[in-house]
Amino acid sequence: MIETWGQDHAGSDVHRITLERDGLSATILSYGAILQDIRIVGHNRSLVLGYQELSSYLGDDNYFGAIVGRVANRIANGTAVINGSRYVLDRNTEVGHQLHGGRDGTFRRTWDVVEHSSTHVTLQDTLPDGHMGYPGNLTVTARYEILPDQVFSLEIEAVSDAPTLCNFAHHSYFNLGNSATIDGHQLQAFANRYVAVDGEGVPTGEVTDVSKTDFDFRIRKQLNDKSRYDHNLCLSDQRQLLRQVARLCAPDDKITLSISTTEAGLQVYTGHGISGMGRGTDGLVFGSLAGIALEPQAWPDAVNHEGFPCTLLMPEQTYRQRTQFQFTSENLDQG
């Protein structure tokens, strides 16, 4: 089902699309290509953070459920050398870096609805040459689909008519339980290394072994009210075939989220900076640690660090990302 759900700042219609299959339902917004809500039969709350009203998204800086880009994460000092030329990019952090593609990144734009059915929707946006400082007209397409066995699938493709940077990420915050925070959730991630960052969250260039550190999630680790992560776990040195990279379990183990992706990195952000702009889809007001963002993507600030997986996209290439979120439940009321 598709419906008009208000207008953005420019007066363009924003659409909301409802998907459903095999006990899993989701609502997608054309604004920001946002996953507003996703639910599993037997659980009385959305499994992601999302707002009741469009106005809350229009002023939101939490990136709830959005696809962020054209380059997710941080680029130090908002500068990059792309195909031999230096570019000054939009700097949208207080300390002068770029975050998630700049202040008018894809999370702030209304995408076109290309086609849809009861189980999928395809959205598209075109970022013009020079947008947020980047070269190249870049067209990005995102397809959300509910597959059998309660798998929520995302496929992102992008092409550009000039050399540019490209690294998209889906930015949902997950809360699989019934409490106001992620306290008690258990996270497992299959990464042997992580990217060290400075006090501003920008990579230092050092890639560190997770052994004997707080970043070792290879064995399931319980999160608590002191968990403070906003770091990239290094899954591989380059994009791979689709494979499982992480699992998140509710405090009571009744719901488990398994994440599979093609991407080389997984940004783990425990949401300690969340400050909600409005009420959530279940009437909640979100605060610190209300959800955990698990964002498959390339490593952050890759353009400024030799040896990081390349985020350069050439005109003859197509950027492709596949990510799947599979939800399983035990001992829930399926009525």
JOJO-V515194 format. One record per residue. RES is the residue in one small letter. PHI is phi in degrees with one decimal (none if undefined). NEAR is the number of other C-alpha atoms within 10 Angstrom. Layout:
BEGIN
<<RES/PHI/NEAR> <RES/PHI/NEAR>>
END
This chain:
BEGIN
<<m/none/12> <i/-127.1/17> <e/-143.5/12> <t/-78.6/12> <w/-127.2/16> <g/106.6/14> <q/-131.0/16> <d/-82.6/17> <h/-61.6/12> <a/-87.2/8> <g/88.9/8> <s/-81.2/13> <d/-66.4/18> <v/-105.7/21> <h/-107.8/20> <r/-119.5/21> <i/-117.9/23> <t/-105.4/21> <l/-117.5/21> <e/-157.9/21> <r/-172.6/19> <d/51.2/13> <g/82.4/13> <l/-117.9/20> <s/-132.1/20> <a/-147.3/24> <t/-120.2/18> <i/-117.7/24> <l/-106.0/26> <s/-72.0/26> <y/-73.2/28> <g/70.1/25> <a/50.2/31> <i/-83.1/25> <l/-83.8/26> <q/-79.4/26> <d/-159.7/24> <i/-144.2/21> <r/-135.4/19> <i/-118.6/23> <v/-57.7/15> <g/100.2/14> <h/-116.9/17> <n/-92.5/12> <r/-135.4/18> <s/-63.5/22> <l/-88.5/24> <v/-130.1/24> <l/-81.1/27> <g/-159.3/29> <y/-94.4/24> <q/-74.1/16> <e/-124.2/14> <l/-62.6/17> <s/-57.6/15> <s/-68.3/16> <y/-69.4/25> <l/-63.9/17> <g/-110.8/12> <d/-86.0/17> <d/-113.9/15> <n/-92.2/17> <y/62.1/21> <f/-52.4/26> <g/69.8/25> <a/-84.9/26> <i/-95.0/26> <v/-106.9/26> <g/165.7/24> <r/-74.2/27> <v/-129.6/26> <a/-70.7/29> <n/73.4/28> <r/-98.2/24> <i/-122.4/26> <a/-59.8/23> <n/59.6/16> <g/59.7/22> <t/-130.7/20> <a/-155.8/21> <v/-97.7/13> <i/-118.8/18> <n/54.0/13> <g/92.5/8> <s/-113.5/7> <r/-91.2/10> <y/-125.0/15> <v/-99.8/14> <l/-100.5/21> <d/-62.1/23> <r/-105.5/22> <n/-119.5/18> <t/-110.4/15> <e/-61.0/8> <v/-100.6/10> <g/94.2/15> <h/-105.3/21> <q/-98.7/26> <l/-128.8/23> <h/55.4/24> <g/89.6/30> <g/98.2/28> <r/-68.8/16> <d/-117.2/17> <g/-66.6/21> <t/-60.2/26> <f/-69.8/30> <r/-103.8/24> <r/-117.4/21> <t/-93.8/24> <w/-83.9/26> <d/-82.4/18> <v/-87.4/21> <v/-79.7/13> <e/-165.3/11> <h/-160.0/18> <s/-143.9/14> <s/-71.8/15> <t/-120.6/20> <h/-152.3/22> <v/-146.6/22> <t/-116.0/21> <l/-119.0/23> <q/-146.3/20> <d/-142.0/21> <t/-120.3/18> <l/-95.2/21> <p/-71.6/15> <d/-55.2/16> <g/88.8/12> <h/-62.6/19> <m/57.3/21> <g/94.4/18> <y/-87.8/25> <p/-79.8/20> <g/92.6/21> <n/-75.9/19> <l/-114.8/24> <t/-106.8/16> <v/-117.8/24> <t/-124.2/20> <a/-126.0/23> <r/-118.8/19> <y/-96.7/23> <e/-151.5/23> <i/-93.0/24> <l/-94.3/17> <p/-57.3/13> <d/66.1/13> <q/58.2/19> <v/-103.8/20> <f/-100.9/23> <s/-108.5/19> <l/-132.5/20> <e/-122.5/16> <i/-119.7/21> <e/-129.2/16> <a/-148.7/22> <v/-134.8/23> <s/-137.0/25> <d/-94.4/16> <a/-151.7/17> <p/-56.8/21> <t/-152.7/23> <l/-104.3/26> <c/-151.4/25> <n/-162.9/27> <f/-91.4/28> <a/-146.0/25> <h/-89.9/25> <h/-117.7/24> <s/-75.2/25> <y/-104.4/26> <f/-102.5/25> <n/-140.9/26> <l/-93.6/28> <g/-107.7/24> <n/-119.8/15> <s/-103.4/11> <a/-78.9/15> <t/-134.4/23> <i/-90.3/26> <d/-54.3/20> <g/95.5/18> <h/-63.6/23> <q/-122.1/21> <l/-116.3/21> <q/-128.8/18> <a/-140.4/24> <f/-94.6/19> <a/-131.7/22> <n/-93.6/17> <r/-138.3/19> <y/-141.5/22> <v/-93.2/23> <a/-71.8/17> <v/-129.5/17> <d/-88.3/9> <g/-66.4/7> <e/-102.2/13> <g/78.6/15> <v/-97.4/19> <p/-56.0/23> <t/-83.1/14> <g/102.7/18> <e/-84.9/11> <v/-112.8/17> <t/-115.8/15> <d/-65.4/16> <v/-77.8/18> <s/-55.6/12> <k/60.8/7> <t/-126.4/9> <d/-73.0/10> <f/-99.4/22> <d/-89.2/20> <f/-106.6/21> <r/-65.5/16> <i/-106.3/11> <r/-49.4/17> <k/-122.2/18> <q/-85.8/18> <l/-89.4/17> <n/-141.4/15> <d/-72.7/13> <k/-106.2/10> <s/-66.3/16> <r/-137.3/15> <y/-122.9/16> <d/-149.7/17> <h/-137.6/22> <n/-92.2/29> <l/-88.7/27> <c/-88.3/27> <l/-83.6/26> <s/-167.8/19> <d/-92.2/15> <q/-161.0/16> <r/-60.9/18> <q/-122.9/14> <l/-67.2/11> <l/-55.9/15> <r/-151.9/14> <q/-71.6/16> <v/-125.6/21> <a/-160.1/22> <r/-138.8/21> <l/-124.9/25> <c/-118.4/25> <a/-64.2/22> <p/-54.8/20> <d/-95.0/14> <d/65.1/17> <k/-76.6/15> <i/-126.6/20> <t/-126.6/22> <l/-110.7/21> <s/-111.2/18> <i/-110.9/24> <s/-119.5/20> <t/-156.1/27> <t/-92.6/23> <e/-79.8/29> <a/-87.2/22> <g/-136.6/28> <l/-133.9/28> <q/-78.6/25> <v/-110.7/20> <y/-126.9/21> <t/-83.0/27> <g/70.0/23> <h/-70.9/19> <g/-99.4/13> <i/-65.4/17> <s/-139.2/16> <g/-65.7/22> <m/-92.4/18> <g/-168.1/20> <r/-79.8/15> <g/-77.6/20> <t/-63.4/17> <d/-104.4/14> <g/85.4/10> <l/-85.9/16> <v/-107.2/16> <f/-83.2/20> <g/-130.1/16> <s/-55.7/16> <l/67.4/24> <a/-69.2/25> <g/-159.5/28> <i/-114.3/27> <a/-89.5/24> <l/-122.5/23> <e/-116.0/25> <p/-64.2/29> <q/-172.2/26> <a/-75.4/31> <w/-67.2/32> <p/-69.4/31> <d/54.6/25> <a/-60.0/23> <v/-62.7/20> <n/-103.6/16> <h/-137.6/15> <e/-63.8/9> <g/96.9/11> <f/-75.9/20> <p/-54.3/20> <c/-70.2/18> <t/-112.8/21> <l/-73.4/16> <l/-117.3/23> <m/-96.3/18> <p/-58.2/14> <e/-86.1/10> <q/-108.1/13> <t/-124.4/14> <y/-74.0/17> <r/-137.5/19> <q/-126.1/23> <r/-124.2/20> <t/-139.3/24> <q/-129.9/23> <f/-114.4/20> <q/-106.3/19> <f/-106.5/22> <t/-124.5/16> <s/-136.5/19> <e/-134.9/12> <n/60.2/9> <l/-95.1/12> <d/-74.0/10> <q/-86.8/11> <g/-75.4/5>>
END
